[in-house]
Amino acid sequence: MMETNNLICDETLQRRRVSRIVQIHPTLNCNLACKHCYSSSAPGLKEGLDVALLLNILEQARDIGYNVVSMSGGEPFIYKSLEELMSQTKLMGYFNSVTSNGMLITNGKAKNILRYLDLIAISVDGKEEFHDALRGRKGAFNKMLLGLEVIKNSMQHYGFIHTVLPDSWKILSWLTEFSIGHKASLLHLHPIEISGRAKQSFGGLVFTPMDLHKIYIAHHYLSTFYEEEIFLQLDLLHKDSIVDNPNFVFHQSYTPEFSSDSFSSIFKELIIDEKGCIYPIAYGCSPFFKIGDIHSNEKLADMIESFMTEKIKYVIEMFNKTYFDIINDEEFEIFNWSERVIANSVEFENNHKEGRRFENRAAVLNQ
């Protein structure tokens, strides 16, 4: 359906294959309680997904075309079964990617896990004082740097991920030079998601059109200037990149034909959340669009067939709504597509429960 945000750039996929990603959130347990965390991860949340159930689903997902495992959290290096999971997915032929705060990588167990990873992205919020403040832990920045030294000596591909705030454009140059200075191959810029703990800490935060333009322009300049040294990925899009782009909308004439092989071409990302629920759109989307559950005895292909039969028409409606909202927006030109989709998925569920359709949808579609 759309090329979703991810940490896999073309340079890191040695076989030059299309990324079809299973994004896994195996636990909310974390060594930090960051102010901008989208999932309210924190120390002491010890429940984690059963690794045998994950491997079962991943084996089935591989057989229908998924080829990347992307681990998030919580902090993945706290998940007790991470080494077993990564070693087995490596044997299955997956490209293994992990997002981490980098603070726990100096221990022996973590070092063993690195050999099963193809890519690791370390979170960085800015210079030391600001990074430590957002992480709620003095010394977090320096401990991250210690973990980074281990990574640099163990892995070929690594990078950084930065949670973008409205004034992040002011430090994008520093972030880029910091990343290049540490010989990273990737800097991923992902706008803050106002959910979880971030909703408590930044609930009133908004990006103005000017904020988004500044971030977009700064990214364009830096990615062009440093294109030979690092790949800069920004999870924002200009309206011109969305208009008439079939990656971002199902047209009314589209009639999906189900097959196990075609599903991963339509939905290039599967999400498995900390409860084991499987979603096709984005982390945080409405439970209405759930495909299934890793705890179910049902095969993944059967879950998908039911989803395509019962829900695909609603996905089409929701994506069309998101698309036309954007191209008819007279105030904004820069957009976070995933954020819009997540918000519309929740609105769709509320409308569906009340027997209502999206407001003014018919009028918009007839323009």
N, C-alpha and C positions, 0 to 999 in steps of 0.2 A: 504493500500500500504506500508506504513512504520510507525514505531512508532516515531512520531514527538516529538520535544523538548517541554516539558511542565513542570509545577510546581507540578504535581500530582504524588507523589510516593506511593508505595503500602501501606505503613504504614498509610497514611492519608485517604485512601479509606476504610471506616469501613466495607463496604459490600464486599470488595475484588473483585470488578467488574473491567472489562477492561475499561480503560479511553478512551472515545470517546468525543472529546472536541470541543466546539464551542468557539473560541477565538474572543472576541469582542473588537474593538477599537472605543468606542462610541463618542469620541471627541479628538481633538488635543489641547484643552485648558489645560493649566498647570500653576502651580504657579512658575515653573522654566523654564529656557531655557538652558538645560544641553548641554555641548559641545559634548557629545557622543550620543545624542538622534538620533535614527534611523528614526524618523518621523517628525522632525522639530517642535515638540510641543512647545508651548510658551504661556505666558500670553496674554489674549485678544482674543484668537481664540475661540469665544463663540458658534459657531455652534455645535450642537450635534444631534445625531440620535433620531428620534421619538421613544419613549419607546413603544408605542402601536404596531408599526411595528416590533420592535425587539421581543416583546413578541409573536406576531403572528408567526414569523419565528421560534422562539425557541420552541414553542408548536409543530410545525410541525417537527422540528429537533428531538425532544424528541421521537416522534412517529416512527422515523426511526432508533432509536438506540443511539442517542447522550445523554450523561448523565453528562457532566461537562460543566459549564460555566466559562471561564477564562477571566477576565476583565483586559484590559491594557489601554494604552492611547496614549497621554495625561495622566493627573492625574485623575484616576477614581473618586476620592472623590470630584472633581470639577463638574463632570457630574451631572446635577440637578436632574435627574431621577434615580440615582443609587439605592436609598432606595426602590423605587417602583419596579425597575427591579429585585433586589436581593430578595425581599420578595416574588415576584410572581414566580421567578424561583425556589425558595426553595419549594413553594407549588407544583410546577410541578415535584418535585423530583430530581432536579439537585444538584450536588455537586458544590458549589459556591467558586471560587478562584479569588483573586484580587492581582495585582501587584501595589505597591504604593511607593512613595518616603517617606511616613510616616509622613510628616510635618503637615498635616491638620487633624490628627485623634484626636486631643485634644478637638475639639468642640463637642457640644451635638449631632448634627445631625449625625456626623461621628460615634460616639459611638453607636447610635441606629442602624446604618447599620451593625456594627460588629456582631450583634446577628444573622444575616442572612448568615454569611460567615462560610465556613468550613475550609478555609485556606487563609492566607494573607502572601505575600512575600514582604519584604521591601528592597529597593535598597540600597546597600552600596558599595562605590567605593574604600574604604581603610581608612586609619587613617584620623583624622579630617581635617588637612590642605589640603590633596590631595582631599578628598571628597568634601570639600567646593569649591576648585578650579574648579573641573569638573562640579559641579552644578552651578557655577557662582553666589554663594550666601554665604557670610560669615555667619556662624551660622547655616547653613543647617544641619550639622552633629548633633549638640546639639538639634536642634528642632526635628530631626528624632528620637533621643533617648527619647525625651518626649512623642512622639507618640507611641514609642515602649512600654513604661511603661503602657500606656492605653491598648494596645493590650495584653500584658502579663497578665493583670488583667481581660481580657474579653474573651480570646480565648484559646482553647486547642492546636490548630495547627497553628504555624506560623514559618516563616523562613526568610532567606535573599537571595537576588539575586545580583550577582556581574557581571559587564560587564568586560570580560576578555580582557586585553591588552597584547602585546607581553611579557612584563616584569612582568605580574601578578603573575608568579610563585614565585616571591620573597616575596609576602605577603600572599600566600595561607595559610601558617601556622597561621599567625596572624588572618586572616579572619575566619579560622576554630575555633580557640580558642575564638575569639570574639563571634561567633555564639553560641558556647557551653556555654560560660559565661552568655549569655542572655537566655539560656535554649531553644534555637530554635531547631526544629526537622529537619530542612532542610537548606542546603546551595547549591544554584543553581549557577553554573558557566557557563555563556553564552558569547561566543566570540562576540566582538564588530561587529555590522553590519554597513558597510561603505555605509550608505545611509542617506538621510535627512541631519540634521545638522552635523552628524558625518562625512559625506563626505566633508563638508567644513573644519572641524577642523582636521580631520585625513585622508584626502584623499590620502596621500602618505604612509600611514602606511601599512606594510606587516608583516605577521608572517613567519619567516624562519622555515625550518624543525627543527632546534635546539630549537627555541622558543616553538614550538608545543610539541616536545618531553619533554622538561622541565616541561611544564604545565601538560602534560599527566602523567608523572612519579610522579610529586608532588601530583596530585590528587589521583593516585593509592595508594601511600604510606599513605596519610592522611585518605582516606576513609577506608583503612584496619585498620590503627591504632586506629581510632575513631569510628569504625563501630557500637559499642554498644551505642554510645552517639549521633550520628547525621548521617543523610543521605546526602551524597555529590553527587550531580548530575553535570556531565560535558558534555556539548554539543559538544564533539569531539569524534571521533571514530578512532580506529586503522584499518588499511586496512584489517587485518585478521578477523575483526568483520563484514566486509562488503562482502568479497568474498563468493560467493555461498549462501548468506543469502537472502531468498526470500522476506524478509521485505523491501529490498532496491532495488528491480528491478522486473519489469514485464518480464518474459521470453518470447521469441519470440512465444512459443507455447501457451501462455496464451490468452484465448479468453473470455473476460468478459461477463457475462450474467447479465443483469440489473434486479434488483428488489429493491424496496425501502429499504427492510431489509438488503440487502447485501452491500449497498453503504457505510454505516458507518464502515463496516468491512474492506473495501478497503481503504477508506480515513478516517483515524481515527481522523482527525482534519478539521474543517471548520473554515474559517476566515471571519469575517465581518469587513471591514475596515471603516474608518471614513466617507466615502461617502455612505455607505450602500451596497457596492459591496460584493458579496459572492465568496470566492475562496476555492479550495480544497487542496492546496499545502502548501503555506507559505505566510506570510505577505511580500509584496514586489515583489511577482512573477508577471510575465507578464500579462497584462489585457487580452491577448489572451485566457487565461485559466479560465476566469471568468465564474462562474456557472449562476449567475443571480444577482438580486438586491432586497433588502427588500422593495423597493418602488413599485415593480411590483405587479400587481394583480394576477400573475401566482402563482400557488401552488409550494412549494419547490420540491415536488416529480416530478412535470412536468418539472421544471428547470433541475433537476438532470437527468431525462430521456433524455432530449435533449442533455445535456452535454455528457452523456455516449454514445449516438448515434453519435454525431458529433465530439467529442474531445478526447475520450478515446484513440484512436489510436495514437494521437499526444502525449498524456501523456506517453504512453508506449515507444514511440520513444525517448522522452526527458529523461525518467528515465534510459533507456538502455544506452543512451549516457553518462549520469552522472556516471553510474556504471562502464562502460568500461573505461572512462577517469581515474577513480580512480585506478582500478586494473592494468592499464597499465602505471600509473605514476611512473617513476623511481626515482624521487627526493623526494617525500613526502610519509610518511607512516601514518601520522595522518591527519584527515580530518574533516572539518565542512560540513556534508552532506547537510544541508539546504542551506548553502551559495552557494554550487556548483549547487544545483537544481535551486535556484533563478537566478543565472547567466545564466544557460543554458536555462531557460524559456525565458529570454530576447533574447538570441541568437537565439532560435528557432523561436520566432515571427519575428525577422528580416529576417531570412532565408526564412521563410514561405511567407512573403510578396514579396520576390524577387524570389520565385519559386525555392529556393535552399534547399537541405537537409544538415544535419550536415556534416562537412568535415570529410572524411575518415571513416564515420560510417560503410559503408558496409565492408570495409577491416577489421575493428576491429571486427565486429560481426562474420566474417568468420574465425577468428583465432581459 
